[in-house]
Amino acid sequence: MRIALYGFMGAGKSSLGQKLAKQIGYDFKDLDALIETYTGKTINDIFSSEGEIAFRRIEHLVLKNFIRENQENVVLALGGGSILQPTNRKLLELKNFYKIYINVDIYVLTERLKKNKNNRPLLKDLKESEFDDYIKALFESRRNIYEKHADLNFKVGHESFERTLERLYNYLNVN
């Protein structure tokens, strides 16, 4: 089985993916980490020096290369914007990835993102007064696509990371 975790930045895709993969005995891959290895640059550096459009092209190329490897039993954490690209969705569908939308409450996301906005290329230059409105608008602009393409819309609220992981593991174990 191939599992792809996606959702808004700060949803916990990488953290959940690592722990989930370990629990179910799968390999874990993080698309952002694969991009950084491929380019030799951080995601922030790519956004700063080449822009978002160039980043999305690189992201697609790296995803395409990864999918060509035809790896089974893998949990793949996608970036927050990866699933928005129709070409990326098509790649995931061609290889029968089970797509899980990590659907975190907007207020939880906002609090998480405020704590590490400097590590987020789309957020690092925002003024504090703009932050909440920008997050809400970006989230709303993505939500329909996130929901529409999910095989599982996995809702996360104010629960602990451990409880979230346990619920996700139990769901996958049953189904």
C-alpha positions as CSV (number, residue, x, y, z in Angstrom):
1,M,0.0,0.0,0.0
2,R,1.1,3.5,-0.7
3,I,-0.1,6.3,1.5
4,A,0.2,10.1,0.8
5,L,-0.5,12.5,3.7
6,Y,-1.4,16.0,2.7
7,G,-2.9,19.1,4.1
8,F,-2.2,22.7,5.1
9,M,1.3,23.7,6.3
10,G,1.6,23.0,10.0
11,A,-0.8,20.1,9.9
12,G,1.8,17.7,11.1
13,K,2.1,15.6,7.9
14,S,5.8,14.9,8.4
15,S,5.7,14.2,12.1
16,L,2.6,12.0,11.7
17,G,4.0,10.3,8.6
18,Q,7.3,9.4,10.3
19,K,5.6,7.9,13.4
20,L,2.8,6.2,11.4
21,A,5.3,4.6,9.0
22,K,7.3,3.2,11.9
23,Q,4.2,1.8,13.5
24,I,3.0,0.0,10.4
25,G,6.4,-1.1,9.2
26,Y,6.5,1.1,6.1
27,D,9.2,3.4,4.8
28,F,8.7,7.1,5.2
29,K,9.5,9.8,2.7
30,D,9.0,13.5,3.0
31,L,8.6,15.3,-0.4
32,D,10.2,18.5,1.0
33,A,13.3,16.6,2.1
34,L,13.5,14.9,-1.2
35,I,13.4,18.3,-2.9
36,E,16.1,19.6,-0.7
37,T,18.3,16.6,-1.4
38,Y,17.7,16.9,-5.2
39,T,18.5,20.6,-5.3
40,G,21.0,20.9,-2.5
41,K,19.0,23.9,-1.3
42,T,16.4,24.4,1.5
43,I,12.8,25.0,0.6
44,N,13.2,28.6,1.9
45,D,16.2,29.2,-0.4
46,I,14.4,27.9,-3.4
47,F,11.4,30.1,-2.8
48,S,13.7,33.1,-2.1
49,S,16.0,32.7,-5.1
50,E,13.7,31.1,-7.7
51,G,10.1,31.8,-6.6
52,E,7.1,29.7,-6.1
53,I,6.4,28.8,-9.7
54,A,10.0,27.4,-10.1
55,F,9.5,25.6,-6.8
56,R,6.3,23.9,-8.0
57,R,8.1,22.7,-11.2
58,I,10.9,21.2,-9.1
59,E,8.3,19.7,-6.7
60,H,6.5,18.0,-9.6
61,L,9.8,16.7,-11.0
62,V,10.9,15.2,-7.7
63,L,7.5,13.7,-7.1
64,K,7.5,12.2,-10.6
65,N,11.0,10.7,-10.0
66,F,10.0,9.3,-6.7
67,I,6.9,7.7,-8.1
68,R,8.9,6.2,-11.0
69,E,10.8,4.2,-8.3
70,N,7.5,2.3,-7.8
71,Q,8.1,1.9,-4.1
72,E,5.5,-0.2,-2.2
73,N,4.7,0.1,1.5
74,V,5.5,3.8,1.9
75,V,4.1,6.8,3.7
76,L,4.8,10.0,1.7
77,A,4.3,13.4,3.3
78,L,3.5,16.0,0.7
79,G,4.0,19.7,1.0
80,G,1.0,22.0,1.7
81,G,0.6,23.0,-2.0
82,S,1.6,19.7,-3.7
83,I,-2.0,18.3,-4.0
84,L,-3.2,21.6,-5.5
85,Q,-1.4,20.8,-8.8
86,P,-3.5,18.6,-11.1
87,T,-0.3,16.9,-12.5
88,N,0.7,15.9,-9.0
89,R,-2.7,14.5,-8.2
90,K,-2.6,12.5,-11.5
91,L,0.7,10.9,-10.5
92,L,-0.6,9.9,-7.1
93,E,-3.7,8.4,-8.7
94,L,-1.8,6.5,-11.3
95,K,0.2,4.7,-8.6
96,N,-2.9,4.2,-6.4
97,F,-1.8,6.2,-3.4
98,Y,-4.3,6.3,-0.6
99,K,-4.6,10.0,0.0
100,I,-5.2,11.2,3.5
101,Y,-6.1,14.8,4.1
102,I,-4.8,15.8,7.6
103,N,-7.6,18.3,8.3
104,V,-6.5,20.4,11.2
105,D,-8.7,23.0,12.8
106,I,-7.8,26.5,11.4
107,Y,-7.3,27.9,14.9
108,V,-4.9,25.1,15.8
109,L,-3.0,25.6,12.5
110,T,-2.8,29.4,13.1
111,E,-1.3,28.9,16.6
112,R,1.2,26.3,15.3
113,L,2.3,28.5,12.4
114,K,2.8,31.6,14.5
115,K,5.4,29.6,16.5
116,N,7.6,28.8,13.4
117,K,6.6,31.2,10.7
118,N,10.2,32.0,9.8
119,N,10.6,28.4,8.5
120,R,7.6,28.9,6.1
121,P,8.4,30.6,2.8
122,L,4.9,31.8,2.4
123,L,4.7,33.3,5.9
124,K,8.1,34.6,6.9
125,D,7.6,38.1,5.5
126,L,4.1,38.6,6.9
127,K,3.4,41.3,9.5
128,E,1.8,40.2,12.7
129,S,-1.3,42.2,11.9
130,E,-1.7,40.3,8.5
131,F,-1.0,36.9,9.8
132,D,-4.4,35.5,10.9
133,D,-6.3,36.9,7.9
134,Y,-3.7,35.5,5.5
135,I,-3.7,32.0,7.0
136,K,-7.5,32.0,6.9
137,A,-7.7,33.2,3.3
138,L,-5.1,30.7,2.1
139,F,-6.7,27.9,4.0
140,E,-10.1,28.6,2.6
141,S,-8.7,28.9,-1.0
142,R,-7.2,25.4,-0.6
143,R,-9.9,23.6,1.4
144,N,-12.2,22.5,-1.4
145,I,-9.3,20.9,-3.3
146,Y,-8.0,19.2,-0.2
147,E,-11.4,17.8,0.6
148,K,-12.3,16.8,-2.9
149,H,-9.3,14.6,-3.5
150,A,-9.0,12.8,-0.2
151,D,-9.7,9.2,0.2
152,L,-9.8,9.9,3.9
153,N,-10.6,13.3,5.4
154,F,-8.9,12.9,8.8
155,K,-10.1,15.6,11.1
156,V,-7.7,16.8,13.9
157,G,-8.6,19.2,16.6
158,H,-7.0,20.2,19.9
159,E,-6.0,16.6,20.8
160,S,-2.5,15.5,21.6
161,F,-0.1,14.3,18.9
162,E,-0.2,10.8,20.4
163,R,-4.0,10.6,20.3
164,T,-4.0,11.8,16.7
165,L,-1.5,9.2,15.7
166,E,-3.4,6.5,17.6
167,R,-6.7,7.4,15.8
168,L,-5.0,7.4,12.4
169,Y,-3.3,4.1,13.1
170,N,-6.5,2.5,14.3
171,Y,-8.4,3.7,11.3
172,L,-5.8,2.2,8.9
173,N,-5.6,-1.0,10.8
174,V,-9.4,-1.5,10.6
175,N,-9.7,-0.6,7.0
